[in-house]
Amino acid sequence: MKIGKRRPPVSGVIRTGSEVRAQVEFEKFLKALSSYPERVARDPALSFERHLCSLACTQRARASEDRRRG
């Protein structure tokens, strides 16, 4: 058997970029789901979709601002 051609076994889980993005999206959805009842009590005309989008936009703006601050 040739040595050096095989990779050593990997312990733990390696996550792909798409898996990480999916996890982030899932966490955003759960956050919106848990905060929606309180928000809709204040604004009964608010749809869940608009609430979810408003949270996502707020998080993107914060992340962008954090990157600029460096």
Secondary structure per residue as TSV (DSSP state, phi and psi in degrees):
chain	resnum	aa	ss	phi	psi
A	1	M	-	360.0	133.9
A	2	K	-	-78.8	138.2
A	3	I	S	-98.2	143.2
A	4	G	S	99.8	-15.1
A	5	K	S	-92.0	-17.2
A	6	R	S	-102.9	143.9
A	7	R	-	-81.4	147.0
A	8	P	-	-69.8	153.3
A	9	P	-	-61.9	143.5
A	10	V	-	-100.5	127.3
A	11	S	-	-96.4	144.8
A	12	G	S	89.4	-172.2
A	13	V	-	-114.3	133.3
A	14	I	-	-101.4	124.5
A	15	R	-	-102.4	136.8
A	16	T	-	-81.2	166.1
A	17	G	H	-59.5	-38.9
A	18	S	H	-68.5	-33.1
A	19	E	H	-67.9	-39.7
A	20	V	H	-65.5	-44.8
A	21	R	H	-62.3	-39.7
A	22	A	H	-63.8	-40.4
A	23	Q	H	-63.6	-42.0
A	24	V	H	-63.3	-44.5
A	25	E	H	-63.1	-40.4
A	26	F	H	-63.2	-42.0
A	27	E	H	-65.1	-38.4
A	28	K	H	-61.8	-43.9
A	29	F	H	-62.0	-44.8
A	30	L	H	-64.2	-38.4
A	31	K	H	-63.8	-43.9
A	32	A	H	-64.4	-40.3
A	33	L	H	-62.1	-41.9
A	34	S	H	-75.4	-28.9
A	35	S	H	-93.5	-10.7
A	36	Y	H	-62.5	-44.5
A	37	P	H	-57.0	-42.0
A	38	E	H	-66.8	-41.4
A	39	R	H	-68.7	-41.6
A	40	V	H	-71.3	-23.1
A	41	A	H	-65.3	-33.8
A	42	R	H	-82.2	-30.2
A	43	D	-	-137.2	83.3
A	44	P	T	-59.8	-21.0
A	45	A	T	-82.9	-6.6
A	46	L	-	-74.0	125.7
A	47	S	-	-83.8	158.5
A	48	F	H	-62.8	-38.5
A	49	E	H	-60.0	-44.7
A	50	R	H	-65.8	-38.2
A	51	H	H	-63.1	-46.1
A	52	L	H	-60.2	-46.3
A	53	C	H	-63.2	-38.8
A	54	S	H	-65.5	-37.9
A	55	L	H	-67.3	-42.8
A	56	A	H	-63.7	-42.0
A	57	C	H	-65.8	-39.8
A	58	T	H	-63.2	-43.6
A	59	Q	H	-65.7	-39.6
A	60	R	H	-63.4	-42.8
A	61	A	H	-63.6	-41.7
A	62	R	H	-63.9	-43.5
A	63	A	H	-62.9	-41.1
A	64	S	H	-64.7	-41.6
A	65	E	H	-65.4	-41.0
A	66	D	H	-62.4	-39.4
A	67	R	H	-66.2	-37.2
A	68	R	H	-66.7	-36.4
A	69	R	H	-70.0	-30.4
A	70	G	-	70.4	360.0
